[in-house]
Amino acid sequence: METSLHQQLKTHYAGKSGRTEVKLGAYRIDVVRRGELIEIQHAGLGAIRDKIRTLCQSHKVRVVKPIVVRKLIVKHDAPGGTVVSRRLSPKQGKLLDLFEDLVHFTRAFPHPKLTLEVALVEVEETRHPGHGRRRRWRQNDFEVADQTLTSVLGNHRFRTAQDLLRLIPGKLPTQFDTAELATALGEPRWIAQRMAYCLRHMGAVETVGKRRGAWLYAA
């Protein structure tokens, strides 16, 4: 079922001149605006990889990946019932979360006709008692009923692998491993490993050897 967040983002990107839910051959496109096809993808980018590769053969395409950087959780005592609590989620998304998905999208991006846009969003998430499709559940469990858009806090657009490479702050050695990349990013090493994987497959960096069992990369 489509969330309110997805509907609102379609309206946001359509603006006054765009059309939503446009049938194009075997596909349905979220937004068509000024000759550009816009797909908004909350789920993994790998799920639309083949679709995007096909569309890019003949159209200009933009893939919008929303990342929730601020979430207000509102709990009701029943579907549509009384609000029992409101709190900010301690989990905050960030731009580098993109690489969790991008590892499954390197066969589609980069492409001359493709723009990848990250929308940093603030949402309100409504929950009510239930356990959804989970096999294991406990009494007093809550399930997500809907997400609504509060605001779009920022946008980052990427058209080339070099655009992604610019997300690395400061200076790295000419040859670096993922531990050094993690230090430069101020993030856990697993994020640096995924980033290095993506950049290597996109041609922005290359492997140039090993040091104490760790791959060395150079831009």
Secondary structure, 3 states (H helix, E strand, C coil): CCCHHHHHHHHHHHCCCCEEEEEECCEEEEEEECCEEEEECCCCHHHHHHHHHHHCCCCEEEEEEEEEEEEEEEEECCCCCCEEEEEECCCCCCHHHHHHHHCCCCCCCCCCCEEEEEEEEEEEEEEEECCCCCCCCCCCCEEEEEEEEEEEEEEEEECCHHHHHCCCCCCCCCCECHHHHHHHHCCCHHHHHHHHHHHHHCCCCEEEEEECCEEEEEC
